Amino acid sequence: MDAALLFDPWSPGFVADPYPAYAELRARGRVHYYEPTDQWLVPLHADVAALLRDRRLGRTYQHRFSHEDFGRQAPPAEHEPFHVLNDHGMLDLEPPDHTRIRRLVSKAFTPRTVEQLRPYVHRLASGLVGGLVAEGGGDLLTAVAEPLPVAVIAEMLGIPEADRPLLRPWSADICGMYELNPPEETARRAVQASVEFSAYLRELIAERRKDPGEDLISGLIAAYDEGDRLTEQEMISTCVLLLNAGHEATVNATVNGWWALFRHPDQLAALRADRSLLSTAVEELLRYDTPLQLFERWVLDDIEIGGTTIPRGSEIAMLFGSANRDPDAFSHPDTLNLSRTDNPHISFSAGIHYCIGAPLARIELAASLGALLDQAPTLRLAAEPEQKPGFVIRGLKELQVELG
């Protein structure tokens, strides 16, 4: 059986539970060519962890090659607003630009800045859960999982409260482009969202230049190092990246995590009985049902994986969801074990592109999980959830819950 028959990211059945197919892929080899997306699938933890740190791979190739030199076609001209926005963010840049931008962003996005948000995050989580409890239940996604990280990153950036409802729709439309072989309608929506989001941020940045505050946008404007400053486009792209990455994964990690807990009542009972499990529980839920299932890299110089040469110009798709269930890296990987301490999951990536927002995501996940355990100790599933169709950014359409 070839990879195309095992790996089917457009099949609802596969998206609902890709893990048996991953096990087959791991058993059949370290790398598999997948013709529908013209990519090489890498399913093993050791390989994914190594490739994330391998400088022969890149999130972009344009720092070294033209599209023509690399054997690739330039994106259609009508997609340009999306690519201008996406390609100036540090997630899609390589050194030296990545190094410069990450260094400047780190000056504003410090551990102290993140830690100062902890009381705000806990108050917000408690209030959102209180609202859900007052209603006797509802959709955990729209009541808690979604508003919490959106509000936190918007608060950090200094986006006025009245404007925050704009953020999630823009983000969802832009993130549609990260799915495999997105259709033209998805691209059209992403371009429109890119234009609107960029225009909004350009105006907000201009206001902060005139009247700086304590927010992250003001910090990005002020960030200065060795003669370097962020350009306006780099600032806009950084804000969008922080907003998109700062909540898409957290929203899905929250609902995927609770869906896993409801299917493992023994583990949920253990967590309810022992709050000291909270920190390992967050890591285990991120591992067990990974919100970002696949991450791509371009091959900048020929590499070899398991005796297979992958030539320059190829694209590799690292299967995070598979790597996080690899028995060579995790004991009993298909078992949800909230007390697991040896947990080298790669849900936040690794290497130079390791998620800059990982500490904030951990605070948010622990805060919402803790608030739900405290205020809704009898929380239970009210209806079987349905998966969203996306595979790369994988989550549920809703998660209906009720109080027992």
N, C-alpha and C positions, 0 to 999 in steps of 0.2 A: 504493500500500500504506500503511495507516495504522499508527500506533505500536503498536496492540494486536497486529498480526500480526508485527511485528519484535521487540517486547520481550515476552518470555514467562518471567517469573521463576519460574514453577512447572514449567517444562519441564526435565527432566534434560539434554537436549541443549543448551539455551540456557545453563543454569548451568555446564555443562562448558566451554563456549567462547562467552561472550557477545560477543566482540570483533568478529566480522563484522557482527552486528546493530547494534552501536554505530556502526560505520563508516557503515552505511546511515542511521541516525538523524542522524548529524552531517551527512551529505550532503543530507538532506531538510529541514534547518532547525534553528534555534536552540532551539526549544521545541516540545513535542508534548504534547497532552492525552492522558492514559491513563485511560480510563474504568474499568477493573477496580479500580483503587485510588483513583480520583478525585484524581489528582495530575498535575502538569505536569512532564514529564521534561526535564531540561536536560543535553545531552550535550557541549557545547563547553568546553574548558579556560578560555578567557578569561571566559566567562559564569559558570562555576562559581567560579572564583577571585574574581570581582567580587562575586557573590552571597553568598559566605561572609563578606564584609566589609560587606555592605549592611545598615544598621540598620533598613531597612523590612521586614526579615525577622526572624523569631525562632524559637528552639527551642521556645518556649512563646508563648501569647498571653494567658495569664491574669494577667500583670502589667498588662495594658491593658483586657482585655475579659472579660466572663463568657462561658460557653459559649453562652448564648442570644444575646447581642449579636453573637457571632462567627459565628452560624449553624451551630454544631456541637453535637452531643449530648455530655452528660457521660458519662464511662466508667461501665459498670455498677457498681453498689455492691459486688458481690462481687469486683471487681478492685481495690478500694481499697488493700489492703496493697501491691500492686505499685506503684500510682501514688504513694502516700505516699513510698515508698522512692525511686522514680525521680525524682519531681518536686522533691525537696529536694537533688538532686545538681547540681553547677554546670554539667554538660553540658546539662541541661534547664532552666536558669534564664537570665533576661536581666537586664541592669542595672536597678536597683541591687543586687539580691540576688547576681547572678553576680559582680559586681565585688568585693563585700564578701567572699564566700566564697572566691573565687580568691585574693584578697590574703592572707587568713588561711591558706589551705592552702599558698600559696607560702612562707610563713614557716617551715613545717615541711618542705616538699618543695623544699629548696634545691639549686642546682647542686652545692654542696659535699657535701651529703648523698648525692646520686646518685653523684658521683665517688668517694666513699669506698666505695661498693659494688663498684667495678670489680674489685678483687682477688677478692672473694667470688664474683662472677659468673663470672670466668675459672676459678677453682678448681672451682666447681660444674659448669660446662660441660665442663671437662676430665674430671671424674669420671664424668659421665653418658655422655660419648662413650667413655670407657674401658670402661664396662660394656657398651655396645653392641658394641665391638670384641671384648671377651672372649667374647661370645656368638656372634661370627662374623656378626653382623647382627641383623635384627629389624625392628620397626616404629619408624621414626624419630620418628613422632609421639609415641607413648607413652614411648619410651626417652629422648628428648632434648627435642623441641620443646615438649612439654607440661610436664614437671616443672621445667624451668629457670625460665621466667617466673613460674610459680606459687610456687616456692620463694623467688624473689627478692622479689616483692612481699609475700609472707607474712613473710619475714624483716624487711623494711623496716617493716611494720606491727607486728611483734612478736607474730604469731600462733604459739602453741606448735606445735612440729613434729607432735605427735600429732594435732592438729586439722586439719592441712592437707589431708588427703584429702577433707574435707567441702567444700572451696572450689570445686573444678572442677565438680562436679555442680550445686551451687547456681548458680554462674555460668552454666553452660550452659542451665539451666532459665529463668533470668531473661532471658538474651539471646535466647531464643526469641521473646520479645515484640517484638523489633526487626525481625523479618521482616515482609514485606508481608501484610496480612490474616491474622494468625495465627489458627488454629482455637481453639475454646473449650478443648480439652484442653491446648493449649500455654499458654493463659492460666491454667488451673487449676494447672498445674505451676509457673508463674512466681509465682503468688500464694503457693503453699505454700512455695516456696524463699525468697520475700521475707519471710514470717513467720519461718521458721527462721533465716535469715541475720541478720535484724534482732535477734531474741532473743539469738542467740549474741554479736553485737557489743555489744549493750546490757550484757551481763554482763561482757564483756572490758573495755569502757570503764569500768565501775564498779570493776573490779579495778585498772586503771591510775590511776584517780583516787586510790585509797588508796595505791598503791605504784607511782609513775611510774618509767619506765625511759628508755632512750635511743632508743626506737622511735618510729615516726611517729604512732601513736595517742597516746602521751604528748605528743608535740609538738603534735598537733591540740588536745588538751585545754588545753595551755599557751598556744597561739597567741592573741594579744591585740593589738588595734590600734584606736586611737581610740575606746576604750570598747566595742568589739565583741568578742564571742567567738562561736564556733560553738555553736549549740544542739545538744542530744544527737541530734536527728533529722538535723541537717545533718552531724554527725560520722559517724553510721551510714551515711548516703547517700554521703558522701565516701569512706569506706572501701570500700563496695561498688563504687562507680564506679572507684576505683583498682585494686581487685582484678579487676573484669571487664575494664575497658579495658586494664589492665596486663598481661593475659596473652592474652585472646582474639585480639587482632590479631597479637601476636607469635607465638603458636602457628601461626596460619594463614600468616603471612608466612614462617615457617621452612619449613613443608612445601611451600607454593606455590613458594617460592624454589628448593628442591632439585628439585622436579618440573620446574621450568623449566630448571635446570642439566642435568638428565639428558637433556632433549630438545634441548639445545644443547651437545653434547660439546666443540665447539671453544672455547666460552666457559669451560666447566668446566676444560678443559686449560690455557687461558690463566691462569685464577685459580690453579690448582695450581702453575703455573710462576712466578707473580709475585704474591707476597702483598701488594705495595703497592697492588693493585687492590681490596683488601678494603673500604675505605670507600666507593668509588664503586660497588662490587658490591652492597653493602647497599641503597644508594639506588635502583639500577637494578632490583633484584629487587622492592623495594616498589612501584616504578612499573609494572613489566612485568605483574605479576599481583597486583593490589591486594587486600589482605585485606578491606577494607571497601568494598564496591562502590557503595553508595548512601547518601546522607545527606539528611535531610529538614529543611525549614524551613517555617514558617507565613508567609503574606503578611499583614503587619500594616497596610500601606498599599498601594494599587494600584501596581503596577509595570508597566513595558513591557519586553519582550524581543523584539528583532527585529520590531517592529511589532505584536506581539501584546500586548494589555493583559491582565494577570493580576490579577483583582480581589482586594481584601481578603477574607480568609476562605478563600482557596485554600491548597493545600499544594503545595510544590515538592519534587521529588525530584532532587537533583543526582547525576549519574552519575559518581562518582569514577573508576571503571574506564574509562569512555569518555574522560573528560578527560585521563587519564594516557596515552591512546593517540592524542591529537589531533595530526595532522601540522602544525597551525599553531603548536603549542607545542614539538614534539619532532621532531628530524630522524630519519627512518626509524623511526617509533614502534612498528611491529610487529616490529622487530629487537631482540633482546636484546643489549645492548652494555655489558659490565661496566666498560668504561673511559669511559663517558659522563660528562662533567663538567657539561654544560649540562643540568641535570635539575630543572626546577621542578615536580616532582610534588606532588600535594596529598593524599598518603596520610595525612598527619597533620592534615588540615583546614587552616584559615587563619582569620585574624581573631581575635576575642576567645575563640573556642572552640578555638584551636589546641591540640593535644594537649600537656598539661602533662608527660606521661610520655615524650615523644619522645626526649629524651637517653638515658633509661634503656633504651628499646626498642632504640635504635641500639647501645648497649653490649652488650645481650643477643644481638642478631642477629649482631654481629661476633664475639662470643665463641664462640657455637655453630658458626658457619661456620668460624672459624679452627681450633677444636678438631677438627672433622671433617676439615678439609683436612690437619692435622698428623698426626692419629692414624689416619685411615682414608683414606690417599691412593688406595686402589684401590676406594673405595666405588662401588657401582653399584646400579641398580634391580633388584629381584628379582621384582616383579610389577606389572602395570599398575594404578595406583591408581584408586579410585572416589571421585567427588565426594560430599561431604555434600549433602543436599537443599537446605540454606539458600542463598539468593542474596545477601542483604544482607551477612551475615558469611560469606564464601565460603572454603571450604577442603576438605581431603580427609578421608575417613574414616580412612585409614591410609596410610603410605608405607613399604612393605616394601623393605628394602635388604639387600645382602650385600657381603662383602669379596671383591674379585676375586682 
